[in-house]
C-alpha cells in the first residue's frame, strides 16, 4: 500500500510540474497567434464596454438580465477567492519577485484561453422558442 501511495505521489508531482506548465503556455501561445493577439487588440474596448455601457445595455429588459458591469463584478467575485490571493502570496514568498513576473506572463496567456472558453460557450448555447438562452 505504501508503494502505491508513493507511486501516486510521484505521478502527481510529475504531471503538476513542468508538463502542465509547458502544455498550458504552449496552448496559450498557439491560441494567441491563431486569434491574432485578441487579448491585446480588445483590451481597451472591453474595459470601455464594462465601465461605460451603451444606452441599450443600461435599459433593463423584461426578463431582468444583468448589465455588462454587473456580469463583470459577478465573474470577478466568483473567480477571485481566498485561494487565489493566498496562492499568489505564497508563490511570491516561496519564489521571490520572479514569481510575480511569471504569474503575470501566465495570466496574459490565460486571457486568450478564457476568451476562447467564453466565446465557445456563448456560440453553442441552445435557444428556446422565444429566443431566450437555455442554460447558463
Backbone as CSV, one residue per row, in Angstrom:
resi,resn,N_x,N_y,N_z,CA_x,CA_y,CA_z,C_x,C_y,C_z
1,UNK,0.814,-1.186,0.000,0.000,0.000,0.000,0.864,1.258,0.000
2,UNK,2.001,1.201,0.698,2.894,2.357,0.749,3.495,2.623,-0.628
3,UNK,3.851,1.563,-1.349,4.417,1.737,-2.689,3.397,2.356,-3.640
4,UNK,2.130,1.970,-3.532,1.075,2.532,-4.374,0.882,4.021,-4.064
5,UNK,0.957,4.361,-2.801,0.833,5.758,-2.401,2.019,6.575,-2.926
6,UNK,3.214,6.035,-2.818,4.393,6.735,-3.326,4.330,6.884,-4.843
7,UNK,3.805,5.874,-5.532,3.644,5.944,-6.981,2.652,7.049,-7.356
8,UNK,1.543,7.123,-6.636,0.544,8.156,-6.903,1.117,9.549,-6.653
9,UNK,1.889,9.702,-5.592,2.512,10.996,-5.294,3.530,11.356,-6.375
10,UNK,4.310,10.382,-6.833,5.291,10.636,-7.897,4.631,11.057,-9.202
11,UNK,3.549,10.371,-9.588,2.824,10.740,-10.808,2.206,12.128,-10.663
12,UNK,1.629,12.390,-9.508,1.024,13.698,-9.243,2.060,14.819,-9.342
13,UNK,3.214,14.618,-8.717,4.262,15.637,-8.769,4.770,15.849,-10.190
14,UNK,4.856,14.779,-10.986,5.344,14.901,-12.356,4.328,15.620,-13.238
15,UNK,3.055,15.249,-13.156,2.029,15.861,-14.010,1.836,17.326,-13.673
16,UNK,1.795,17.674,-12.395,1.544,19.045,-11.989,2.814,19.885,-11.966
17,UNK,3.862,19.411,-12.567,5.111,20.161,-12.650,5.295,20.753,-14.036
18,UNK,6.441,20.488,-14.629,6.783,21.055,-15.926,5.850,20.644,-17.059
19,UNK,5.368,19.402,-17.135,4.493,19.059,-18.258,3.235,19.929,-18.340
20,UNK,2.602,20.174,-17.199,1.401,21.003,-17.209,1.735,22.435,-17.589
21,UNK,2.840,22.956,-17.089,3.254,24.316,-17.417,3.548,24.448,-18.909
22,UNK,4.204,23.475,-19.489,4.517,23.509,-20.922,3.242,23.433,-21.760
23,UNK,2.335,22.549,-21.400,1.072,22.429,-22.146,0.253,23.703,-22.021
24,UNK,0.170,24.260,-20.832,-0.605,25.479,-20.612,-0.047,26.644,-21.420
25,UNK,1.245,26.890,-21.310,1.842,28.016,-22.028,1.842,27.809,-23.532
26,UNK,2.105,26.602,-24.002,2.102,26.369,-25.452,0.699,26.507,-26.024
27,UNK,-0.320,26.063,-25.299,-1.695,26.244,-25.758,-2.065,27.720,-25.775
28,UNK,-1.671,28.465,-24.757,-1.936,29.894,-24.722,-1.225,30.646,-25.827
29,UNK,0.024,30.303,-26.095,0.774,30.961,-27.171,0.164,30.625,-28.523
30,UNK,-0.199,29.369,-28.738,-0.823,28.966,-30.001,-2.160,29.674,-30.213
31,UNK,-2.978,29.748,-29.171,-4.264,30.446,-29.286,-4.056,31.934,-29.516
32,UNK,-3.039,32.520,-28.884,-2.737,33.931,-29.099,-2.372,34.195,-30.552
33,UNK,-1.545,33.348,-31.112,-1.147,33.525,-32.508,-2.308,33.284,-33.466
34,UNK,-3.101,32.266,-33.213,-4.208,31.938,-34.117,-5.332,32.975,-34.053
35,UNK,-5.511,33.627,-32.917,-6.551,34.644,-32.778,-5.994,36.059,-32.919
36,UNK,-4.788,36.175,-33.455,-4.161,37.469,-33.747,-4.097,38.386,-32.527
37,UNK,-3.624,37.862,-31.412,-3.383,38.637,-30.190,-4.658,39.325,-29.703
38,UNK,-5.732,38.563,-29.605,-7.034,39.114,-29.246,-7.032,39.752,-27.858
39,UNK,-6.237,39.257,-26.931,-6.224,39.824,-25.585,-5.626,41.221,-25.562
40,UNK,-4.825,41.577,-26.542,-4.268,42.929,-26.621,-5.126,43.840,-27.496
41,UNK,-5.667,43.295,-28.590,-6.448,44.113,-29.512,-7.718,44.661,-28.874
42,UNK,-8.385,43.881,-28.059,-9.668,44.293,-27.496,-9.597,44.639,-26.011
43,UNK,-8.413,44.856,-25.481,-8.272,45.131,-24.055,-8.960,46.438,-23.664
44,UNK,-8.659,47.523,-24.364,-9.249,48.817,-24.044,-10.748,48.805,-24.343
45,UNK,-11.122,48.202,-25.449,-12.539,48.135,-25.827,-13.354,47.381,-24.790
46,UNK,-12.808,46.314,-24.244,-13.549,45.542,-23.245,-13.781,46.348,-21.973
47,UNK,-12.779,47.120,-21.545,-12.976,47.948,-20.363,-13.972,49.073,-20.622
48,UNK,-13.975,49.615,-21.838,-14.978,50.629,-22.177,-16.382,50.031,-22.141
49,UNK,-16.533,48.805,-22.616,-17.846,48.160,-22.611,-18.319,47.870,-21.193
50,UNK,-17.404,47.536,-20.311,-17.783,47.216,-18.935,-18.078,48.482,-18.138
51,UNK,-17.210,49.476,-18.239,-17.342,50.661,-17.407,-18.287,51.712,-17.971
52,UNK,-18.420,51.785,-19.295,-19.278,52.781,-19.932,-20.218,52.093,-20.916
53,UNK,-21.251,51.413,-20.425,-22.140,50.676,-21.329,-22.956,51.624,-22.203
54,UNK,-23.395,51.116,-23.351,-24.238,51.903,-24.239,-25.637,52.007,-23.652
55,UNK,-26.465,52.846,-24.244,-27.800,53.072,-23.708,-28.640,51.795,-23.729
56,UNK,-28.483,50.990,-24.771,-29.275,49.761,-24.857,-28.890,48.753,-23.774
57,UNK,-27.633,48.812,-23.302,-27.205,47.884,-22.260,-27.648,48.325,-20.873
58,UNK,-27.898,49.619,-20.680,-28.306,50.091,-19.366,-29.797,49.932,-19.119
59,UNK,-30.594,49.809,-20.185,-32.024,49.596,-20.017,-32.271,48.151,-19.628
60,UNK,-33.054,47.955,-18.598,-33.347,46.598,-18.132,-34.409,45.970,-19.028
61,UNK,-34.117,44.824,-19.632,-35.148,44.140,-20.396,-36.199,43.522,-19.477
62,UNK,-37.246,42.992,-20.068,-38.347,42.444,-19.277,-37.919,41.271,-18.407
63,UNK,-36.977,40.471,-18.884,-36.561,39.312,-18.099,-35.439,39.651,-17.114
64,UNK,-35.143,40.939,-16.917,-34.208,41.445,-15.901,-32.831,40.794,-15.986
65,UNK,-32.231,40.825,-17.166,-30.874,40.325,-17.310,-29.898,41.319,-16.692
66,UNK,-28.685,40.864,-16.427,-27.671,41.711,-15.815,-27.073,42.651,-16.852
67,UNK,-26.613,43.802,-16.380,-25.852,44.694,-17.240,-24.444,44.126,-17.391
68,UNK,-23.665,44.712,-18.293,-22.308,44.215,-18.504,-21.439,44.442,-17.263
69,UNK,-21.642,45.544,-16.559,-20.861,45.793,-15.344,-21.224,44.796,-14.250
70,UNK,-22.526,44.489,-14.105,-22.954,43.510,-13.110,-22.387,42.128,-13.433
71,UNK,-22.346,41.779,-14.710,-21.771,40.494,-15.109,-20.276,40.450,-14.820
72,UNK,-19.583,41.571,-15.050,-18.150,41.642,-14.768,-17.870,41.470,-13.279
73,UNK,-18.620,42.177,-12.440,-18.433,42.073,-10.993,-18.763,40.666,-10.505
74,UNK,-19.795,40.058,-11.076,-20.163,38.697,-10.706,-19.051,37.719,-11.067
75,UNK,-18.507,37.829,-12.277,-17.424,36.938,-12.695,-16.166,37.168,-11.867
76,UNK,-15.877,38.420,-11.554,-14.705,38.732,-10.741,-14.849,38.165,-9.333
77,UNK,-16.042,38.293,-8.775,-16.275,37.783,-7.426,-16.230,36.273,-7.343
78,UNK,-16.688,35.585,-8.387,-16.681,34.126,-8.342,-15.315,33.528,-8.644
79,UNK,-14.481,34.247,-9.390,-13.182,33.676,-9.753,-12.050,34.097,-8.824
80,UNK,-12.263,35.124,-8.019,-11.223,35.575,-7.099,-11.641,35.217,-5.683
81,UNK,-10.939,34.300,-5.109,-11.261,33.883,-3.752,-10.030,33.894,-2.880
82,UNK,-10.188,33.368,-1.695,-9.072,33.315,-0.747,-7.917,32.479,-1.285
83,UNK,-8.241,31.426,-2.018,-7.192,30.572,-2.570,-6.332,31.288,-3.584
84,UNK,-6.942,32.130,-4.406,-6.173,32.885,-5.396,-5.257,33.890,-4.719
85,UNK,-5.782,34.600,-3.761,-4.991,35.620,-3.070,-3.873,34.966,-2.263
86,UNK,-4.194,33.921,-1.532,-3.187,33.233,-0.735,-2.170,32.520,-1.630
87,UNK,-2.616,31.997,-2.763,-1.702,31.316,-3.676,-0.668,32.246,-4.259
88,UNK,-1.077,33.454,-4.630,-0.128,34.418,-5.169,0.845,34.863,-4.086
89,UNK,0.342,35.115,-2.884,1.224,35.490,-1.784,2.226,34.402,-1.450
90,UNK,1.760,33.168,-1.460,2.649,32.037,-1.183,3.692,31.872,-2.279
91,UNK,3.276,32.048,-3.533,4.225,31.924,-4.651,5.302,32.994,-4.573
92,UNK,4.923,34.215,-4.234,5.914,35.285,-4.126,6.836,35.031,-2.935
93,UNK,6.287,34.525,-1.833,7.120,34.213,-0.666,8.113,33.099,-0.996
94,UNK,7.631,32.050,-1.668,8.494,30.902,-1.942,9.454,31.152,-3.102
95,UNK,8.991,31.888,-4.108,9.804,32.044,-5.306,10.442,33.397,-5.485
96,UNK,10.103,34.352,-4.662,10.669,35.686,-4.798,9.910,36.518,-5.817
97,UNK,10.446,37.685,-6.155,9.761,38.583,-7.074,9.599,38.011,-8.476
98,UNK,10.440,37.082,-8.848,10.314,36.461,-10.167,9.015,35.708,-10.336
99,UNK,8.458,35.222,-9.243,7.189,34.505,-9.312,6.066,35.437,-9.758
100,UNK,6.099,36.686,-9.326,5.085,37.652,-9.737,5.152,37.885,-11.243
101,UNK,6.365,37.950,-11.794,6.520,38.115,-13.239,5.933,36.935,-13.999
102,UNK,6.225,35.712,-13.548,5.731,34.536,-14.256,4.227,34.368,-14.093
103,UNK,3.674,34.817,-12.970,2.221,34.813,-12.808,1.593,35.775,-13.811
104,UNK,2.222,36.923,-14.013,1.733,37.895,-14.994,1.805,37.323,-16.411
105,UNK,2.905,36.678,-16.757,3.049,36.080,-18.090,1.999,34.994,-18.305
106,UNK,1.822,34.130,-17.314,0.815,33.078,-17.431,-0.587,33.680,-17.523
107,UNK,-0.840,34.781,-16.820,-2.139,35.440,-16.871,-2.454,36.013,-18.237
108,UNK,-1.447,36.528,-18.927,-1.659,37.061,-20.280,-2.108,35.951,-21.219
109,UNK,-1.484,34.791,-21.119,-1.879,33.691,-21.987,-3.148,33.011,-21.511
110,UNK,-3.469,33.155,-20.231,-4.733,32.621,-19.735,-5.905,33.464,-20.224
111,UNK,-5.669,34.752,-20.498,-6.736,35.610,-21.002,-7.285,35.099,-22.329
112,UNK,-6.411,34.694,-23.223,-6.869,34.218,-24.524,-7.591,32.882,-24.382
113,UNK,-7.173,32.050,-23.439,-7.876,30.790,-23.214,-9.257,31.037,-22.626
114,UNK,-9.362,31.997,-21.736,-10.665,32.355,-21.161,-11.574,32.974,-22.229
115,UNK,-11.011,33.807,-23.098,-11.786,34.374,-24.201,-12.354,33.263,-25.068
116,UNK,-11.525,32.286,-25.405,-11.974,31.173,-26.238,-13.066,30.369,-25.545
117,UNK,-12.904,30.143,-24.251,-13.894,29.387,-23.479,-15.247,30.091,-23.464
118,UNK,-15.244,31.394,-23.202,-16.497,32.144,-23.135,-17.129,32.264,-24.517
119,UNK,-16.314,32.479,-25.541,-16.845,32.572,-26.897,-17.534,31.275,-27.307
120,UNK,-16.869,30.160,-27.070,-17.468,28.875,-27.443,-18.720,28.577,-26.622
121,UNK,-18.722,28.974,-25.351,-19.899,28.740,-24.513,-21.093,29.540,-25.017
122,UNK,-20.875,30.769,-25.454,-21.992,31.570,-25.951,-22.354,31.217,-27.386
123,UNK,-21.411,30.694,-28.139,-21.677,30.336,-29.532,-22.540,29.086,-29.650
124,UNK,-22.318,28.119,-28.787,-23.029,26.848,-28.902,-24.193,26.715,-27.931
125,UNK,-24.579,27.798,-27.260,-25.670,27.715,-26.295,-26.978,27.453,-27.030
126,UNK,-27.840,26.697,-26.403,-29.135,26.400,-27.005,-30.098,27.564,-26.842
127,UNK,-31.084,27.641,-27.728,-32.100,28.689,-27.664,-33.469,28.052,-27.494
128,UNK,-34.319,28.731,-26.736,-35.695,28.287,-26.573,-36.540,28.867,-27.698
129,UNK,-37.803,28.603,-27.671,-38.699,29.010,-28.733,-38.734,30.529,-28.922
130,UNK,-38.743,31.290,-27.861,-38.869,32.740,-27.968,-37.523,33.453,-27.982
131,UNK,-36.447,32.751,-28.243,-35.140,33.359,-28.395,-34.348,33.551,-27.121
132,UNK,-34.844,33.097,-25.999,-34.085,33.233,-24.756,-33.090,32.093,-24.656
133,UNK,-32.020,32.321,-23.919,-30.964,31.331,-23.796,-31.396,30.177,-22.901
134,UNK,-30.989,29.000,-23.301,-31.234,27.810,-22.493,-29.896,27.406,-21.891
135,UNK,-29.800,27.382,-20.601,-28.545,27.065,-19.942,-27.982,28.301,-19.281
136,UNK,-26.718,28.228,-18.910,-26.137,29.361,-18.212,-24.727,29.590,-18.579
